[in-house]
Amino acid sequence: REAGFKFIESRKALDSKDTEAPPYFSYEYLCSLPEPHTSWQVRAFLYCELRLLEMFKGTGVTFTSDMEHGVKEYLCPNISVSNFCSNGVEVIPLDVIVPSH
């Protein structure tokens, strides 16, 4: 919602070179944006490059927009909320290897 568009619309920019479509969030595009990156920008990158759906919750299963169970999906082990720092954020080290297209 914060992005103002559905992430699937970003695929139009890649698939059809639609100039009206939101940008495809490749690793290079994400890195070109000013830091700090917002959570929706990172999620758009994860959607575009890793196909983690917008409804990804970290439970190992995605949900549809109707909150029905979707496919199994995970990125890293779950972390207990009690381990989060005081601002509610936990930085998870993650090595990202983006395949060349």
C-alpha positions as CSV (number, residue, x, y, z in Angstrom):
1,R,0.0,0.0,0.0
2,E,2.8,2.4,0.8
3,A,4.2,2.0,-2.7
4,G,1.0,3.2,-4.3
5,F,1.0,0.3,-6.8
6,K,0.8,-3.4,-6.9
7,F,4.2,-5.0,-7.3
8,I,3.0,-7.2,-10.1
9,E,2.6,-4.0,-12.1
10,S,6.4,-3.6,-12.0
11,R,6.6,-6.8,-14.2
12,K,5.0,-4.8,-17.0
13,A,8.0,-2.5,-17.2
14,L,10.2,-5.6,-17.6
15,D,8.0,-7.7,-19.8
16,S,6.6,-5.2,-22.2
17,K,8.8,-2.1,-21.7
18,D,5.6,-0.3,-20.7
19,T,6.8,3.3,-19.9
20,E,3.7,3.9,-17.8
21,A,4.4,0.9,-15.5
22,P,6.1,1.3,-12.1
23,P,9.8,0.6,-12.3
24,Y,11.1,-3.0,-12.1
25,F,13.0,-3.2,-8.8
26,S,16.2,-4.9,-9.9
27,Y,19.2,-4.9,-7.6
28,E,20.7,-2.1,-9.7
29,Y,17.5,0.0,-9.5
30,L,17.2,-0.5,-5.7
31,C,20.9,0.6,-5.3
32,S,20.3,3.7,-7.4
33,L,17.6,5.0,-5.0
34,P,18.6,7.3,-2.1
35,E,19.3,5.6,1.2
36,P,17.9,4.7,3.6
37,H,15.6,2.5,1.5
38,T,12.0,2.2,2.6
39,S,10.5,-1.1,3.6
40,W,8.2,-1.0,0.5
41,Q,11.2,-0.5,-1.8
42,V,13.0,-3.5,-0.3
43,R,9.8,-5.5,-0.5
44,A,9.4,-4.5,-4.2
45,F,12.9,-5.7,-4.8
46,L,12.2,-9.0,-3.1
47,Y,9.0,-9.4,-5.2
48,C,10.7,-8.6,-8.5
49,E,13.9,-10.6,-8.0
50,L,12.9,-13.4,-5.6
51,R,9.2,-13.5,-6.3
52,L,8.3,-13.0,-2.6
53,L,4.7,-12.0,-2.8
54,E,3.4,-8.8,-1.4
55,M,1.5,-10.7,1.3
56,F,4.7,-12.4,2.5
57,K,4.5,-12.5,6.3
58,G,7.5,-14.6,7.3
59,T,5.4,-17.5,8.5
60,G,6.6,-19.8,5.7
61,V,3.3,-19.5,3.8
62,T,2.2,-16.6,1.7
63,F,-1.4,-15.3,1.8
64,T,-3.6,-14.1,-0.9
65,S,-5.2,-10.6,-0.8
66,D,-8.3,-12.5,0.6
67,M,-6.1,-13.8,3.4
68,E,-6.2,-17.4,2.1
69,H,-3.1,-19.6,2.4
70,G,-0.9,-19.5,-0.6
71,V,2.3,-21.4,-1.4
72,K,5.2,-22.1,0.9
73,E,7.7,-19.3,0.9
74,Y,10.5,-18.2,3.2
75,L,13.6,-16.1,3.1
76,C,15.4,-16.7,6.4
77,P,14.7,-18.2,9.8
78,N,12.0,-16.5,11.9
79,I,13.4,-14.3,14.7
80,S,11.6,-13.8,18.0
81,V,10.1,-10.4,18.6
82,S,11.9,-10.4,22.0
83,N,15.2,-10.2,20.1
84,F,14.2,-7.0,18.3
85,C,15.9,-3.8,19.3
86,S,13.9,-1.0,21.0
87,N,12.6,0.5,17.7
88,G,11.1,-2.8,16.7
89,V,13.6,-3.4,13.9
90,E,16.0,-6.3,13.6
91,V,18.7,-6.3,11.0
92,I,19.2,-9.7,9.5
93,P,22.4,-10.3,7.7
94,L,21.6,-11.5,4.2
95,D,23.9,-12.3,1.3
96,V,22.0,-11.5,-1.9
97,I,23.2,-13.1,-5.1
98,V,21.3,-11.7,-8.0
99,P,21.5,-13.9,-11.1
100,S,22.5,-12.3,-14.3
101,H,19.7,-12.3,-16.9
